[in-house]
Amino acid sequence: LGADGKPLPGSIAALEKVRLGGQDQWILVRGHSVDKPVLLYLAGGPGQSDLAWPPVLFRDLEQDMVIVTWDQRGTGKSYVSLDPSSTYTLDRAVSDTIELTEYLRRRFGEQKIYLLGESWGTTLGGLAVQRRPDLYHAYIGNGQMVNTTENARLGYALAIDYLEDQNRTPEAE
C-alpha cells in the first residue's frame, strides 16, 4: 500500500494456491512491483510455516524484489498436502522447490530467480541449486545446515544435559 493506504500500481500482495508434486500448496507473494526480480524464501523446519514473518522481515526488500514465501508440503496452509505422508521425502521436497521455481520463472517472466533458505530451507535450497543451477541467480543461506545427523546428535545431547541439570530424566518427561 502507498502512503494513501491504496494499493500501489503494479504491486502484488497475494496468498495463492499452487500445485506442486501433485499436491496443493500455498505461497505468499508480495512486492511493490511485479517487474522486480523474484526471491523465493524457504523456511526452516521441516514443518515450520513462516507466512507471517516475511511481511515484517522483508518489508524494505519488497521495494526491490518480489518476495515469495512458501508453506511447504505439510506446513501451515499446506498441511493437508502431507497426506499421504509417504510422499514426504527429501527428494520430493527438493523437487517441489524446483517445480515452484519453474512456476515463478514462468509467471513473472524471469530467466532466473534468487533463492534464500533458512535452516531446513538451506538444505532444500542447496540441493535445488545443485540439481538445477541454471534456475538461480544466487543462493543465500541463513543458518546453513551442514550435517543434519550431527546436528540431531548434538541437540539430543544438549536436551539430556538440560534435563539432568534440572534433576529430571527423559523417561519421566
Helices and strands as residue ranges (DSSP letters): E 12-20, E 23-31, E 38-42, H 54-57, G 61-63, E 66-71, G 76-82, G 85-87, H 90-108, E 113-118, H 120-131, G 133-135, E 136-142, H 148-165, G 170-172
